[in-house]
Amino acid sequence: NQKWYLSTTLEKCCERHFYWDLNECLGTTAVGTDKWYVDYDDEKCVQDCSGASSCGGVANFWEELYSTKEQCCKSKLGWVAKCRFK
């Protein structure tokens, strides 16, 4: 169905076909929330931001965000001592 592929605006097109990476599709820069999410590769919680040492980059839409590092560690990495005490 050709109508499914066509959209009247860039925003509608991106929302329908590239919802997992809207900022890239729209050509905009993602801005983080400064909340915390887990980085399983490094076994630590990082902030949803870019730049500072505690930042892990802008979180993906599927990442669960927490208000504090402590909440993130407790919920997602409770068994990792370096997350709890760092």
PDB file of N, CA, C and O in Angstrom:
ATOM      1  N   ASN A   1       0.839  -1.172   0.000  1.00  0.00           N
ATOM      2  CA  ASN A   1       0.000   0.000   0.000  1.00  0.00           C
ATOM      3  C   ASN A   1       0.888   1.240   0.000  1.00  0.00           C
ATOM      4  O   ASN A   1       1.588   1.504   0.977  1.00  0.00           O
ATOM      5  N   GLN A   2       0.862   1.975  -1.059  1.00  0.00           N
ATOM      6  CA  GLN A   2       1.722   3.137  -1.241  1.00  0.00           C
ATOM      7  C   GLN A   2       1.419   4.243  -0.225  1.00  0.00           C
ATOM      8  O   GLN A   2       2.339   4.943   0.198  1.00  0.00           O
ATOM      9  N   LYS A   3       0.180   4.415   0.170  1.00  0.00           N
ATOM     10  CA  LYS A   3      -0.168   5.463   1.123  1.00  0.00           C
ATOM     11  C   LYS A   3       0.504   5.253   2.470  1.00  0.00           C
ATOM     12  O   LYS A   3       0.813   6.222   3.163  1.00  0.00           O
ATOM     13  N   TRP A   4       0.732   4.018   2.848  1.00  0.00           N
ATOM     14  CA  TRP A   4       1.372   3.728   4.133  1.00  0.00           C
ATOM     15  C   TRP A   4       2.801   4.267   4.157  1.00  0.00           C
ATOM     16  O   TRP A   4       3.281   4.701   5.204  1.00  0.00           O
ATOM     17  N   TYR A   5       3.481   4.242   3.015  1.00  0.00           N
ATOM     18  CA  TYR A   5       4.868   4.698   2.936  1.00  0.00           C
ATOM     19  C   TYR A   5       5.006   6.213   2.811  1.00  0.00           C
ATOM     20  O   TYR A   5       6.041   6.770   3.176  1.00  0.00           O
ATOM     21  N   LEU A   6       4.005   6.863   2.314  1.00  0.00           N
ATOM     22  CA  LEU A   6       4.072   8.301   2.094  1.00  0.00           C
ATOM     23  C   LEU A   6       3.492   9.061   3.279  1.00  0.00           C
ATOM     24  O   LEU A   6       2.524   8.620   3.899  1.00  0.00           O
ATOM     25  N   SER A   7       4.088  10.196   3.584  1.00  0.00           N
ATOM     26  CA  SER A   7       3.608  11.041   4.683  1.00  0.00           C
ATOM     27  C   SER A   7       3.549  12.481   4.207  1.00  0.00           C
ATOM     28  O   SER A   7       4.242  12.865   3.265  1.00  0.00           O
ATOM     29  N   THR A   8       2.723  13.267   4.861  1.00  0.00           N
ATOM     30  CA  THR A   8       2.569  14.664   4.466  1.00  0.00           C
ATOM     31  C   THR A   8       3.628  15.565   5.084  1.00  0.00           C
ATOM     32  O   THR A   8       3.868  16.666   4.588  1.00  0.00           O
ATOM     33  N   THR A   9       4.273  15.107   6.174  1.00  0.00           N
ATOM     34  CA  THR A   9       5.328  15.906   6.806  1.00  0.00           C
ATOM     35  C   THR A   9       6.494  15.003   7.199  1.00  0.00           C
ATOM     36  O   THR A   9       6.350  13.787   7.329  1.00  0.00           O
ATOM     37  N   LEU A  10       7.630  15.620   7.380  1.00  0.00           N
ATOM     38  CA  LEU A  10       8.807  14.888   7.838  1.00  0.00           C
ATOM     39  C   LEU A  10       8.541  14.254   9.203  1.00  0.00           C
ATOM     40  O   LEU A  10       8.912  13.104   9.437  1.00  0.00           O
ATOM     41  N   GLU A  11       7.901  15.000  10.102  1.00  0.00           N
ATOM     42  CA  GLU A  11       7.612  14.490  11.443  1.00  0.00           C
ATOM     43  C   GLU A  11       6.767  13.226  11.392  1.00  0.00           C
ATOM     44  O   GLU A  11       7.056  12.255  12.091  1.00  0.00           O
ATOM     45  N   LYS A  12       5.735  13.234  10.575  1.00  0.00           N
ATOM     46  CA  LYS A  12       4.863  12.059  10.460  1.00  0.00           C
ATOM     47  C   LYS A  12       5.622  10.873   9.868  1.00  0.00           C
ATOM     48  O   LYS A  12       5.445   9.737  10.307  1.00  0.00           O
ATOM     49  N   CYS A  13       6.452  11.134   8.888  1.00  0.00           N
ATOM     50  CA  CYS A  13       7.258  10.079   8.279  1.00  0.00           C
ATOM     51  C   CYS A  13       8.194   9.460   9.315  1.00  0.00           C
ATOM     52  O   CYS A  13       8.276   8.238   9.435  1.00  0.00           O
ATOM     53  N   CYS A  14       8.891  10.302  10.053  1.00  0.00           N
ATOM     54  CA  CYS A  14       9.832   9.811  11.061  1.00  0.00           C
ATOM     55  C   CYS A  14       9.123   9.048  12.165  1.00  0.00           C
ATOM     56  O   CYS A  14       9.604   8.008  12.613  1.00  0.00           O
ATOM     57  N   GLU A  15       7.976   9.562  12.607  1.00  0.00           N
ATOM     58  CA  GLU A  15       7.226   8.879  13.660  1.00  0.00           C
ATOM     59  C   GLU A  15       6.747   7.506  13.206  1.00  0.00           C
ATOM     60  O   GLU A  15       6.727   6.569  14.004  1.00  0.00           O
ATOM     61  N   ARG A  16       6.369   7.371  11.967  1.00  0.00           N
ATOM     62  CA  ARG A  16       5.863   6.091  11.465  1.00  0.00           C
ATOM     63  C   ARG A  16       6.983   5.105  11.150  1.00  0.00           C
ATOM     64  O   ARG A  16       6.879   3.928  11.493  1.00  0.00           O
ATOM     65  N   HIS A  17       8.043   5.565  10.508  1.00  0.00           N
ATOM     66  CA  HIS A  17       9.043   4.636   9.984  1.00  0.00           C
ATOM     67  C   HIS A  17      10.358   4.597  10.756  1.00  0.00           C
ATOM     68  O   HIS A  17      11.120   3.640  10.623  1.00  0.00           O
ATOM     69  N   PHE A  18      10.635   5.621  11.558  1.00  0.00           N
ATOM     70  CA  PHE A  18      11.917   5.685  12.281  1.00  0.00           C
ATOM     71  C   PHE A  18      11.712   6.084  13.739  1.00  0.00           C
ATOM     72  O   PHE A  18      12.514   6.828  14.303  1.00  0.00           O
ATOM     73  N   TYR A  19      10.645   5.592  14.342  1.00  0.00           N
ATOM     74  CA  TYR A  19      10.294   5.957  15.724  1.00  0.00           C
ATOM     75  C   TYR A  19      11.403   5.648  16.720  1.00  0.00           C
ATOM     76  O   TYR A  19      11.489   6.298  17.762  1.00  0.00           O
ATOM     77  N   TRP A  20      12.245   4.679  16.424  1.00  0.00           N
ATOM     78  CA  TRP A  20      13.317   4.295  17.351  1.00  0.00           C
ATOM     79  C   TRP A  20      14.473   5.293  17.352  1.00  0.00           C
ATOM     80  O   TRP A  20      15.308   5.257  18.256  1.00  0.00           O
ATOM     81  N   ASP A  21      14.540   6.175  16.365  1.00  0.00           N
ATOM     82  CA  ASP A  21      15.609   7.169  16.318  1.00  0.00           C
ATOM     83  C   ASP A  21      15.090   8.455  15.667  1.00  0.00           C
ATOM     84  O   ASP A  21      15.557   8.871  14.607  1.00  0.00           O
ATOM     85  N   LEU A  22      14.115   9.068  16.334  1.00  0.00           N
ATOM     86  CA  LEU A  22      13.475  10.268  15.778  1.00  0.00           C
ATOM     87  C   LEU A  22      14.463  11.397  15.546  1.00  0.00           C
ATOM     88  O   LEU A  22      14.404  12.063  14.512  1.00  0.00           O
ATOM     89  N   ASN A  23      15.363  11.622  16.480  1.00  0.00           N
ATOM     90  CA  ASN A  23      16.293  12.742  16.339  1.00  0.00           C
ATOM     91  C   ASN A  23      17.164  12.607  15.101  1.00  0.00           C
ATOM     92  O   ASN A  23      17.388  13.587  14.389  1.00  0.00           O
ATOM     93  N   GLU A  24      17.649  11.420  14.842  1.00  0.00           N
ATOM     94  CA  GLU A  24      18.471  11.200  13.642  1.00  0.00           C
ATOM     95  C   GLU A  24      17.641  11.439  12.386  1.00  0.00           C
ATOM     96  O   GLU A  24      18.099  12.094  11.449  1.00  0.00           O
ATOM     97  N   CYS A  25      16.431  10.911  12.367  1.00  0.00           N
ATOM     98  CA  CYS A  25      15.561  11.076  11.208  1.00  0.00           C
ATOM     99  C   CYS A  25      15.229  12.554  10.967  1.00  0.00           C
ATOM    100  O   CYS A  25      15.238  13.025   9.830  1.00  0.00           O
ATOM    101  N   LEU A  26      14.936  13.271  12.047  1.00  0.00           N
ATOM    102  CA  LEU A  26      14.562  14.686  11.925  1.00  0.00           C
ATOM    103  C   LEU A  26      15.763  15.606  11.725  1.00  0.00           C
ATOM    104  O   LEU A  26      15.608  16.778  11.382  1.00  0.00           O
ATOM    105  N   GLY A  27      16.968  15.061  11.945  1.00  0.00           N
ATOM    106  CA  GLY A  27      18.164  15.884  11.806  1.00  0.00           C
ATOM    107  C   GLY A  27      18.359  16.817  12.984  1.00  0.00           C
ATOM    108  O   GLY A  27      18.943  17.892  12.845  1.00  0.00           O
ATOM    109  N   THR A  28      17.867  16.407  14.145  1.00  0.00           N
ATOM    110  CA  THR A  28      18.002  17.222  15.348  1.00  0.00           C
ATOM    111  C   THR A  28      18.942  16.541  16.340  1.00  0.00           C
ATOM    112  O   THR A  28      19.268  15.362  16.201  1.00  0.00           O
ATOM    113  N   THR A  29      19.360  17.285  17.316  1.00  0.00           N
ATOM    114  CA  THR A  29      20.239  16.758  18.347  1.00  0.00           C
ATOM    115  C   THR A  29      19.407  16.354  19.552  1.00  0.00           C
ATOM    116  O   THR A  29      18.572  17.118  20.036  1.00  0.00           O
ATOM    117  N   ALA A  30      19.648  15.145  20.024  1.00  0.00           N
ATOM    118  CA  ALA A  30      18.935  14.670  21.205  1.00  0.00           C
ATOM    119  C   ALA A  30      19.468  15.370  22.448  1.00  0.00           C
ATOM    120  O   ALA A  30      20.668  15.621  22.564  1.00  0.00           O
ATOM    121  N   VAL A  31      18.590  15.675  23.353  1.00  0.00           N
ATOM    122  CA  VAL A  31      18.956  16.304  24.617  1.00  0.00           C
ATOM    123  C   VAL A  31      18.529  15.365  25.734  1.00  0.00           C
ATOM    124  O   VAL A  31      17.384  14.915  25.769  1.00  0.00           O
ATOM    125  N   GLY A  32      19.448  15.070  26.643  1.00  0.00           N
ATOM    126  CA  GLY A  32      19.148  14.161  27.734  1.00  0.00           C
ATOM    127  C   GLY A  32      18.318  14.802  28.828  1.00  0.00           C
ATOM    128  O   GLY A  32      18.050  16.003  28.819  1.00  0.00           O
ATOM    129  N   THR A  33      17.919  13.960  29.772  1.00  0.00           N
ATOM    130  CA  THR A  33      17.069  14.400  30.877  1.00  0.00           C
ATOM    131  C   THR A  33      17.851  14.593  32.172  1.00  0.00           C
ATOM    132  O   THR A  33      17.306  15.100  33.153  1.00  0.00           O
ATOM    133  N   ASP A  34      19.129  14.194  32.186  1.00  0.00           N
ATOM    134  CA  ASP A  34      19.977  14.186  33.384  1.00  0.00           C
ATOM    135  C   ASP A  34      19.534  13.148  34.407  1.00  0.00           C
ATOM    136  O   ASP A  34      20.036  13.136  35.531  1.00  0.00           O
ATOM    137  N   LYS A  35      18.602  12.278  34.032  1.00  0.00           N
ATOM    138  CA  LYS A  35      18.233  11.166  34.906  1.00  0.00           C
ATOM    139  C   LYS A  35      19.260  10.044  34.705  1.00  0.00           C
ATOM    140  O   LYS A  35      20.176  10.177  33.893  1.00  0.00           O
ATOM    141  N   TRP A  36      19.107   8.959  35.432  1.00  0.00           N
ATOM    142  CA  TRP A  36      20.096   7.875  35.437  1.00  0.00           C
ATOM    143  C   TRP A  36      19.536   6.605  34.810  1.00  0.00           C
ATOM    144  O   TRP A  36      18.355   6.293  34.959  1.00  0.00           O
ATOM    145  N   TYR A  37      20.404   5.876  34.105  1.00  0.00           N
ATOM    146  CA  TYR A  37      20.040   4.570  33.544  1.00  0.00           C
ATOM    147  C   TYR A  37      21.246   3.649  33.619  1.00  0.00           C
ATOM    148  O   TYR A  37      22.374   4.103  33.814  1.00  0.00           O
ATOM    149  N   VAL A  38      21.005   2.351  33.463  1.00  0.00           N
ATOM    150  CA  VAL A  38      22.072   1.376  33.658  1.00  0.00           C
ATOM    151  C   VAL A  38      22.855   1.141  32.367  1.00  0.00           C
ATOM    152  O   VAL A  38      22.289   1.044  31.278  1.00  0.00           O
ATOM    153  N   ASP A  39      24.162   1.055  32.525  1.00  0.00           N
ATOM    154  CA  ASP A  39      25.077   0.646  31.450  1.00  0.00           C
ATOM    155  C   ASP A  39      25.560  -0.744  31.842  1.00  0.00           C
ATOM    156  O   ASP A  39      26.497  -0.878  32.630  1.00  0.00           O
ATOM    157  N   TYR A  40      24.930  -1.770  31.299  1.00  0.00           N
ATOM    158  CA  TYR A  40      25.233  -3.148  31.694  1.00  0.00           C
ATOM    159  C   TYR A  40      26.644  -3.569  31.312  1.00  0.00           C
ATOM    160  O   TYR A  40      27.249  -4.385  32.007  1.00  0.00           O
ATOM    161  N   ASP A  41      27.176  -3.036  30.229  1.00  0.00           N
ATOM    162  CA  ASP A  41      28.541  -3.397  29.814  1.00  0.00           C
ATOM    163  C   ASP A  41      29.569  -3.004  30.866  1.00  0.00           C
ATOM    164  O   ASP A  41      30.493  -3.768  31.147  1.00  0.00           O
ATOM    165  N   ASP A  42      29.417  -1.823  31.447  1.00  0.00           N
ATOM    166  CA  ASP A  42      30.353  -1.336  32.462  1.00  0.00           C
ATOM    167  C   ASP A  42      29.862  -1.573  33.885  1.00  0.00           C
ATOM    168  O   ASP A  42      30.543  -1.222  34.849  1.00  0.00           O
ATOM    169  N   GLU A  43      28.678  -2.169  34.016  1.00  0.00           N
ATOM    170  CA  GLU A  43      28.068  -2.440  35.320  1.00  0.00           C
ATOM    171  C   GLU A  43      28.043  -1.197  36.210  1.00  0.00           C
ATOM    172  O   GLU A  43      28.524  -1.202  37.343  1.00  0.00           O
ATOM    173  N   LYS A  44      27.461  -0.127  35.649  1.00  0.00           N
ATOM    174  CA  LYS A  44      27.318   1.101  36.426  1.00  0.00           C
ATOM    175  C   LYS A  44      26.126   1.876  35.899  1.00  0.00           C
ATOM    176  O   LYS A  44      25.629   1.617  34.803  1.00  0.00           O
ATOM    177  N   CYS A  45      25.678   2.828  36.697  1.00  0.00           N
ATOM    178  CA  CYS A  45      24.597   3.709  36.281  1.00  0.00           C
ATOM    179  C   CYS A  45      25.209   5.006  35.765  1.00  0.00           C
ATOM    180  O   CYS A  45      26.145   5.545  36.356  1.00  0.00           O
ATOM    181  N   VAL A  46      24.669   5.493  34.664  1.00  0.00           N
ATOM    182  CA  VAL A  46      25.178   6.698  34.017  1.00  0.00           C
ATOM    183  C   VAL A  46      24.023   7.660  33.784  1.00  0.00           C
ATOM    184  O   VAL A  46      22.856   7.267  33.779  1.00  0.00           O
ATOM    185  N   GLN A  47      24.371   8.925  33.593  1.00  0.00           N
ATOM    186  CA  GLN A  47      23.336   9.929  33.358  1.00  0.00           C
ATOM    187  C   GLN A  47      22.952  10.014  31.892  1.00  0.00           C
ATOM    188  O   GLN A  47      23.764   9.781  30.997  1.00  0.00           O
ATOM    189  N   ASP A  48      21.711  10.349  31.680  1.00  0.00           N
ATOM    190  CA  ASP A  48      21.135  10.557  30.359  1.00  0.00           C
ATOM    191  C   ASP A  48      21.539  11.957  29.886  1.00  0.00           C
ATOM    192  O   ASP A  48      20.757  12.905  29.965  1.00  0.00           O
ATOM    193  N   CYS A  49      22.780  12.063  29.391  1.00  0.00           N
ATOM    194  CA  CYS A  49      23.320  13.348  28.939  1.00  0.00           C
ATOM    195  C   CYS A  49      24.601  13.085  28.154  1.00  0.00           C
ATOM    196  O   CYS A  49      25.060  11.946  28.062  1.00  0.00           O
ATOM    197  N   SER A  50      25.164  14.129  27.599  1.00  0.00           N
ATOM    198  CA  SER A  50      26.425  14.034  26.866  1.00  0.00           C
ATOM    199  C   SER A  50      27.410  15.032  27.448  1.00  0.00           C
ATOM    200  O   SER A  50      27.041  16.152  27.802  1.00  0.00           O
ATOM    201  N   GLY A  51      28.656  14.621  27.541  1.00  0.00           N
ATOM    202  CA  GLY A  51      29.689  15.562  27.957  1.00  0.00           C
ATOM    203  C   GLY A  51      30.385  15.227  29.247  1.00  0.00           C
ATOM    204  O   GLY A  51      31.525  14.764  29.221  1.00  0.00           O
ATOM    205  N   ALA A  52      29.743  15.444  30.376  1.00  0.00           N
ATOM    206  CA  ALA A  52      30.385  15.266  31.678  1.00  0.00           C
ATOM    207  C   ALA A  52      30.759  13.801  31.916  1.00  0.00           C
ATOM    208  O   ALA A  52      30.253  12.899  31.249  1.00  0.00           O
ATOM    209  N   SER A  53      31.651  13.590  32.876  1.00  0.00           N
ATOM    210  CA  SER A  53      32.159  12.235  33.116  1.00  0.00           C
ATOM    211  C   SER A  53      31.083  11.258  33.570  1.00  0.00           C
ATOM    212  O   SER A  53      31.210  10.059  33.317  1.00  0.00           O
ATOM    213  N   SER A  54      30.036  11.724  34.226  1.00  0.00           N
ATOM    214  CA  SER A  54      28.973  10.817  34.667  1.00  0.00           C
ATOM    215  C   SER A  54      27.969  10.514  33.548  1.00  0.00           C
ATOM    216  O   SER A  54      27.098   9.660  33.714  1.00  0.00           O
ATOM    217  N   CYS A  55      28.087  11.208  32.415  1.00  0.00           N
ATOM    218  CA  CYS A  55      27.158  11.011  31.302  1.00  0.00           C
ATOM    219  C   CYS A  55      27.484   9.734  30.533  1.00  0.00           C
ATOM    220  O   CYS A  55      28.646   9.402  30.296  1.00  0.00           O
ATOM    221  N   GLY A  56      26.434   9.041  30.158  1.00  0.00           N
ATOM    222  CA  GLY A  56      26.590   7.838  29.352  1.00  0.00           C
ATOM    223  C   GLY A  56      26.062   8.022  27.953  1.00  0.00           C
ATOM    224  O   GLY A  56      25.907   7.054  27.208  1.00  0.00           O
ATOM    225  N   GLY A  57      25.786   9.254  27.593  1.00  0.00           N
ATOM    226  CA  GLY A  57      25.143   9.536  26.316  1.00  0.00           C
ATOM    227  C   GLY A  57      23.645   9.641  26.527  1.00  0.00           C
ATOM    228  O   GLY A  57      23.143   9.342  27.611  1.00  0.00           O
ATOM    229  N   VAL A  58      22.943  10.057  25.516  1.00  0.00           N
ATOM    230  CA  VAL A  58      21.496  10.183  25.608  1.00  0.00           C
ATOM    231  C   VAL A  58      20.895   8.774  25.608  1.00  0.00           C
ATOM    232  O   VAL A  58      21.218   7.953  24.749  1.00  0.00           O
ATOM    233  N   ALA A  59      20.032   8.510  26.566  1.00  0.00           N
ATOM    234  CA  ALA A  59      19.431   7.185  26.719  1.00  0.00           C
ATOM    235  C   ALA A  59      18.541   6.849  25.528  1.00  0.00           C
ATOM    236  O   ALA A  59      17.932   7.731  24.923  1.00  0.00           O
ATOM    237  N   ASN A  60      18.475   5.574  25.207  1.00  0.00           N
ATOM    238  CA  ASN A  60      17.544   5.092  24.194  1.00  0.00           C
ATOM    239  C   ASN A  60      16.139   5.085  24.788  1.00  0.00           C
ATOM    240  O   ASN A  60      15.970   5.102  26.007  1.00  0.00           O
ATOM    241  N   PHE A  61      15.147   5.061  23.924  1.00  0.00           N
ATOM    242  CA  PHE A  61      13.773   5.159  24.406  1.00  0.00           C
ATOM    243  C   PHE A  61      13.373   3.991  25.289  1.00  0.00           C
ATOM    244  O   PHE A  61      12.448   4.119  26.091  1.00  0.00           O
ATOM    245  N   TRP A  62      14.043   2.862  25.164  1.00  0.00           N
ATOM    246  CA  TRP A  62      13.692   1.689  25.963  1.00  0.00           C
ATOM    247  C   TRP A  62      14.368   1.669  27.333  1.00  0.00           C
ATOM    248  O   TRP A  62      14.031   0.827  28.165  1.00  0.00           O
ATOM    249  N   GLU A  63      15.301   2.566  27.585  1.00  0.00           N
ATOM    250  CA  GLU A  63      16.005   2.603  28.867  1.00  0.00           C
ATOM    251  C   GLU A  63      15.074   3.094  29.969  1.00  0.00           C
ATOM    252  O   GLU A  63      14.352   4.075  29.790  1.00  0.00           O
ATOM    253  N   GLU A  64      15.094   2.410  31.103  1.00  0.00           N
ATOM    254  CA  GLU A  64      14.331   2.856  32.254  1.00  0.00           C
ATOM    255  C   GLU A  64      15.147   3.918  32.976  1.00  0.00           C
ATOM    256  O   GLU A  64      16.316   3.689  33.288  1.00  0.00           O
ATOM    257  N   LEU A  65      14.553   5.071  33.244  1.00  0.00           N
ATOM    258  CA  LEU A  65      15.262   6.196  33.840  1.00  0.00           C
ATOM    259  C   LEU A  65      14.915   6.337  35.322  1.00  0.00           C
ATOM    260  O   LEU A  65      13.789   6.070  35.742  1.00  0.00           O
ATOM    261  N   TYR A  66      15.912   6.765  36.105  1.00  0.00           N
ATOM    262  CA  TYR A  66      15.760   6.948  37.543  1.00  0.00           C
ATOM    263  C   TYR A  66      16.196   8.361  37.924  1.00  0.00           C
ATOM    264  O   TYR A  66      17.053   8.955  37.270  1.00  0.00           O
ATOM    265  N   SER A  67      15.599   8.887  38.986  1.00  0.00           N
ATOM    266  CA  SER A  67      15.911  10.241  39.434  1.00  0.00           C
ATOM    267  C   SER A  67      17.304  10.355  40.036  1.00  0.00           C
ATOM    268  O   SER A  67      17.941  11.404  39.945  1.00  0.00           O
ATOM    269  N   THR A  68      17.786   9.256  40.661  1.00  0.00           N
ATOM    270  CA  THR A  68      19.102   9.290  41.297  1.00  0.00           C
ATOM    271  C   THR A  68      19.932   8.075  40.898  1.00  0.00           C
ATOM    272  O   THR A  68      19.399   7.046  40.482  1.00  0.00           O
ATOM    273  N   LYS A  69      21.222   8.214  41.032  1.00  0.00           N
ATOM    274  CA  LYS A  69      22.134   7.105  40.770  1.00  0.00           C
ATOM    275  C   LYS A  69      21.850   5.957  41.735  1.00  0.00           C
ATOM    276  O   LYS A  69      21.887   4.787  41.352  1.00  0.00           O
ATOM    277  N   GLU A  70      21.569   6.301  42.982  1.00  0.00           N
ATOM    278  CA  GLU A  70      21.303   5.289  43.998  1.00  0.00           C
ATOM    279  C   GLU A  70      20.080   4.445  43.640  1.00  0.00           C
ATOM    280  O   GLU A  70      20.103   3.225  43.802  1.00  0.00           O
ATOM    281  N   GLN A  71      19.012   5.082  43.155  1.00  0.00           N
ATOM    282  CA  GLN A  71      17.819   4.343  42.746  1.00  0.00           C
ATOM    283  C   GLN A  71      18.128   3.397  41.591  1.00  0.00           C
ATOM    284  O   GLN A  71      17.666   2.256  41.571  1.00  0.00           O
ATOM    285  N   CYS A  72      18.907   3.877  40.636  1.00  0.00           N
ATOM    286  CA  CYS A  72      19.291   3.068  39.488  1.00  0.00           C
ATOM    287  C   CYS A  72      20.099   1.852  39.935  1.00  0.00           C
ATOM    288  O   CYS A  72      19.817   0.727  39.522  1.00  0.00           O
ATOM    289  N   CYS A  73      21.103   2.084  40.779  1.00  0.00           N
ATOM    290  CA  CYS A  73      21.948   0.990  41.257  1.00  0.00           C
ATOM    291  C   CYS A  73      21.139  -0.035  42.038  1.00  0.00           C
ATOM    292  O   CYS A  73      21.282  -1.240  41.831  1.00  0.00           O
ATOM    293  N   LYS A  74      20.302   0.446  42.923  1.00  0.00           N
ATOM    294  CA  LYS A  74      19.509  -0.451  43.767  1.00  0.00           C
ATOM    295  C   LYS A  74      18.562  -1.298  42.922  1.00  0.00           C
ATOM    296  O   LYS A  74      18.413  -2.497  43.162  1.00  0.00           O
ATOM    297  N   SER A  75      17.928  -0.680  41.942  1.00  0.00           N
ATOM    298  CA  SER A  75      16.936  -1.377  41.125  1.00  0.00           C
ATOM    299  C   SER A  75      17.554  -2.318  40.101  1.00  0.00           C
ATOM    300  O   SER A  75      17.038  -3.413  39.876  1.00  0.00           O
ATOM    301  N   LYS A  76      18.654  -1.904  39.478  1.00  0.00           N
ATOM    302  CA  LYS A  76      19.188  -2.654  38.340  1.00  0.00           C
ATOM    303  C   LYS A  76      20.512  -3.379  38.600  1.00  0.00           C
ATOM    304  O   LYS A  76      20.805  -4.383  37.952  1.00  0.00           O
ATOM    305  N   LEU A  77      21.307  -2.875  39.542  1.00  0.00           N
ATOM    306  CA  LEU A  77      22.642  -3.451  39.757  1.00  0.00           C
ATOM    307  C   LEU A  77      22.927  -3.681  41.236  1.00  0.00           C
ATOM    308  O   LEU A  77      24.035  -3.423  41.706  1.00  0.00           O
ATOM    309  N   GLY A  78      21.939  -4.160  41.963  1.00  0.00           N
ATOM    310  CA  GLY A  78      22.072  -4.351  43.395  1.00  0.00           C
ATOM    311  C   GLY A  78      23.199  -5.282  43.808  1.00  0.00           C
ATOM    312  O   GLY A  78      23.710  -5.177  44.923  1.00  0.00           O
ATOM    313  N   TRP A  79      23.592  -6.187  42.930  1.00  0.00           N
ATOM    314  CA  TRP A  79      24.660  -7.144  43.239  1.00  0.00           C
ATOM    315  C   TRP A  79      26.057  -6.592  42.957  1.00  0.00           C
ATOM    316  O   TRP A  79      27.052  -7.234  43.295  1.00  0.00           O
ATOM    317  N   VAL A  80      26.145  -5.416  42.345  1.00  0.00           N
ATOM    318  CA  VAL A  80      27.443  -4.851  41.957  1.00  0.00           C
ATOM    319  C   VAL A  80      27.870  -3.823  43.013  1.00  0.00           C
ATOM    320  O   VAL A  80      27.333  -2.717  43.068  1.00  0.00           O
ATOM    321  N   ALA A  81      28.833  -4.200  43.839  1.00  0.00           N
ATOM    322  CA  ALA A  81      29.271  -3.343  44.946  1.00  0.00           C
ATOM    323  C   ALA A  81      29.799  -1.999  44.458  1.00  0.00           C
ATOM    324  O   ALA A  81      29.527  -0.973  45.081  1.00  0.00           O
ATOM    325  N   LYS A  82      30.547  -1.984  43.357  1.00  0.00           N
ATOM    326  CA  LYS A  82      31.118  -0.725  42.885  1.00  0.00           C
ATOM    327  C   LYS A  82      30.036   0.267  42.450  1.00  0.00           C
ATOM    328  O   LYS A  82      30.264   1.476  42.469  1.00  0.00           O
ATOM    329  N   CYS A  83      28.876  -0.227  42.063  1.00  0.00           N
ATOM    330  CA  CYS A  83      27.773   0.680  41.709  1.00  0.00           C
ATOM    331  C   CYS A  83      27.168   1.265  42.968  1.00  0.00           C
ATOM    332  O   CYS A  83      26.864   2.457  43.015  1.00  0.00           O
ATOM    333  N   ARG A  84      26.993   0.457  43.972  1.00  0.00           N
ATOM    334  CA  ARG A  84      26.345   0.917  45.214  1.00  0.00           C
ATOM    335  C   ARG A  84      27.217   1.889  45.996  1.00  0.00           C
ATOM    336  O   ARG A  84      26.701   2.808  46.632  1.00  0.00           O
ATOM    337  N   PHE A  85      28.534   1.694  45.957  1.00  0.00           N
ATOM    338  CA  PHE A  85      29.420   2.454  46.842  1.00  0.00           C
ATOM    339  C   PHE A  85      30.311   3.463  46.137  1.00  0.00           C
ATOM    340  O   PHE A  85      31.154   4.090  46.778  1.00  0.00           O
ATOM    341  N   LYS A  86      30.146   3.629  44.864  1.00  0.00           N
ATOM    342  CA  LYS A  86      31.009   4.539  44.106  1.00  0.00           C
ATOM    343  C   LYS A  86      30.403   5.894  44.000  1.00  0.00           C
ATOM    344  O   LYS A  86      30.993   6.789  43.395  1.00  0.00           O
TER     345      LYS A  86
END
